[in-house]
Every structure is written in structure tokens, then in C-alpha cells.
Amino acid sequence: MSMAAENLTSSAPSTAPAPAPKLDRAAIAAIVASGKRLLVQGGMGIHASDGLAGKVAAARSRRFVGVGTISAVIKTPEHLRAEIQRAKATAPGGFVGVNLMAAINKADFELSARTALDEGVSFLVQGAGISRDIIRWCRDAGTPFAGIVSSGRLAAMYEKWGAEWVVAEGAEAGGHIGDIGHPLPTLVEEVCAATSLPVVAAGGVHASDLGRYFAQGAAGVQLATRFIASSDGDAHPTFKQVHLGKKAEDVAIITSCVKGMKARAVRSPFTDGLAAGKSYPPRSKAWYFGPSGYMGRKKACIECLAEGLCKCRASNFQESFCITDALLRAVAQGDEVQGLYYTGQSLVRLPETKVGELRSVQAIVDDMDVALDAQDGALREAALG
Ligand SMILES: Cc1cc2nc3c(=O)[nH]c(=O)nc-3n(C[C@H](O)[C@H](O)[C@H](O)COP(=O)(O)O)c2cc1C
């Protein structure tokens, strides 16, 4: 059994989880009023961000408050509990939340949400699809809810429904990006105009862009790809290496099996195969989940997506690909042939070229402090204007 699979069974439900502080609208307003901004680590599915949330939430910074996000995707309740408890132990009193995608299997979605709420996380954030149920579950549990949006219209809707903050995610982001991508600078403007909620800017954000988004009114930024390229985090060293030394031509936009959405990945034999019309039906996942399968589901297709949303399953496995196989192979095994390496456009701006050069989350946050210091002029001008 792999180490990751062993972890799935190693944690018993906690009886009295110490709750993390709530990241609600008032907490964000207080942070902004103190002169700081949020530095959110974006949740990355299928274990790509495991091990990062606590490090970001614990980072010391003069300019930012770090916020860690754990992805619930393809985690059993035991695994999700273990990852939340690990992050809280790394960052006592820090902001640790959980990312859920409404496109996943409906029963898994509810179980993950309820597990996260039971563990007392700082917030739940929803991407890839919209479920209003989760907003109700959060309200009942007294846990702030945040929505990931790609338009001002959706931000306004989330505000009406009771969200505490929104992540404006531009077309430069990693993983699933939808069909209509707004570049982040115009999206931030649109979203800030459409809602009074705090807005976090995500997608392709580089240290040199920070002042620009804060001048537009963002309460924080969310980064994901930058944190993949860190010496912290559990992703396979090859997963990290595949992101380094890349240029624009090394990025592929694929059609995902998830509703046929567009997604951004590092160009690889797998993405070239997809572009040539090859299909990748599901294979046994016993190598990762062990003989009892994922949530007791032992077939090659573990039905990870909500009914009707998987193009591969809908075609009786004749078309498209199995996303759990492809992403797991990349993150857990570093398989350069059968793995799919989701990434953000910001990979072309990563300075490191070898895994041995990667620095800690703390060192990356230190760079952000220095970069924002250098951009203070833009912030002052915005305040005066
Ligand atoms: C490998 C990878 C996996 C991701 N998985 C998810 C996910 O499961 N749910 C989600 O809402 N966003 C996901 N994202 C998007 C990030 O959370 C983040 O918002 C975005 O990538 C930010 O852009 P950046 O990577 O350029 O910093 C993923 C991104 C990457 C690179």
C-alpha cells in the first residue's frame, strides 16, 4: 500500500476539534484596516496541495496574513480530517479552510463538507460548479462560506446568497478554467464593482503584480502554482520539476472530462495524446487506494464526478479520460507519460529551474513582503485618488 493510501485509514474522527479562527467578512475588514492583505494558497485537487495549507497559514509576514486551503477532492473523511488537523497543528490559530468542487460526486461532496465543518475550519470555498446547499450547511454550522467566481454577476449572486468573500479567478489560473476566461485585471475590476464583499484576486498573480490588484480594491491574492514550486508540500518531486524552466509553448489547454471544461496543463505526452484524439479509460486504482477501493468503490471508475458530468463515463469509457487516474499519476507517482500536470499560466514566471533550488513557503512569502514594499507607491496613489 502506498504511504498516501496508508494515511487514508490512519486518523480516527476527532471528538473535540479546536476550531480555527473564522475567516469572515469582519475578520478580513480588520486585516485590511490594519494595513495587511490576505495571501491565500489556492486549494489544488487530487492531493496537489497536500502539506501546504499549514505552512502558508503559519508564515510570518509584515504585509500579509497567510491563509491555507486544503482540497477535499478524492479524500476520504479520515484523510480530510488528518490533513485539516495537520495544518492546524502546523499553524495554531492560523486560517485554514477547505476547497470543495460542486462538480464532484454529490454524496462525497456533502460528506466532505460536513467533515470539514465538524473539524472547525476557518471557511469553506466552492469552485467548479455551484451548490446552494453548501451555503446552508455553512450557515447552520456558523462557518464562513466563500465562492470562486469568474464574473461580477456570480459575485453579486453569491453576496445575495450569504457568502462572506469571493475569489475572482481569472483565465490565467491553473486546472479547470471554464470556457470563457476573463483576464484577471479586468475580472478584478468587474467583480469589485459588482459586490461589496471582500475580493481575493487569483490566477497568474506574480509578486510584481500585488500592488496593482490591491490598488484595484482586492483584499488579498490567491496563488497556487507558485506554491507548487516550493520545497514544502507533498507533491512528487517530478510533479514539481515538470513545472520548472517552462515557456509559454510548454502550456496546453485541454478539454477535460469534467463537463468538457477547458483546463490548463503542462504540455506532456498525455496532453499530446488527448490533442490527437486518444482516449484514456479508467484503470484500477488499487495501487493508490488499496483493495477496499475509494469509499468502498472498487471498480476502475470510482464515480468521482457528479452524475452526468463525466464525459468519459457518459461515453461508456470510449472517449476523453479518467481524471483521477491522470492527476493521481502525476501528483503521487510523478509519471511523465500517463500523468496529467495541471498548472497555472504563472509557471512561466517561476525563477527556479531545478527541484534542488526550490525554497520554503516562508522564503516565498518573504519575497512577497519585499515585492509589496517596492510597490507601495501604487497603493498610496490609489488611496489618494
Ligand atoms: C494543480 C492545480 C490543481 C487545482 N485544483 C483546484 C481545485 O481542485 N479546486 C479549485 O477551486 N481550484 C483549483 N486550482 C486553482 C487554484 O486553486 C488557484 O485558484 C489558481 O491556480 C491560481 O492561479 P495560479 O496557479 O496562477 O497562482 C488548481 C490549480 C492547480 C495548478
The ligand as a Gaussian input file, in Angstrom:
#p B3LYP/6-31G(d) Opt

LIG

0 1
 C       -2.593000      21.586000      -9.969000
 C       -3.751000      22.510000      -9.715000
 C       -4.935000      21.994000      -9.195000
 C       -6.001000      22.846000      -8.887000
 N       -7.122000      22.308000      -8.328000
 C       -8.152000      23.118000      -7.960000
 C       -9.300000      22.585000      -7.294000
 O       -9.394000      21.387000      -7.013000
 N      -10.293000      23.442000      -6.951000
 C      -10.224000      24.792000      -7.225000
 O      -11.159000      25.535000      -6.900000
 N       -9.143000      25.322000      -7.854000
 C       -8.114000      24.523000      -8.209000
 N       -6.993000      25.066000      -8.801000
 C       -6.919000      26.544000      -8.972000
 C       -6.112000      27.186000      -7.827000
 O       -6.702000      26.973000      -6.584000
 C       -5.869000      28.713000      -7.995000
 O       -7.034000      29.474000      -7.830000
 C       -5.258000      29.137000      -9.285000
 O       -4.438000      28.150000      -9.838000
 C       -4.460000      30.408000      -9.045000
 O       -3.638000      30.704000     -10.123000
 P       -2.053000      30.432000     -10.077000
 O       -1.898000      28.957000     -10.050000
 O       -1.577000      31.062000     -11.351000
 O       -1.486000      31.087000      -8.868000
 C       -5.896000      24.237000      -9.140000
 C       -4.712000      24.743000      -9.670000
 C       -3.647000      23.909000      -9.957000
 C       -2.383000      24.498000     -10.512000

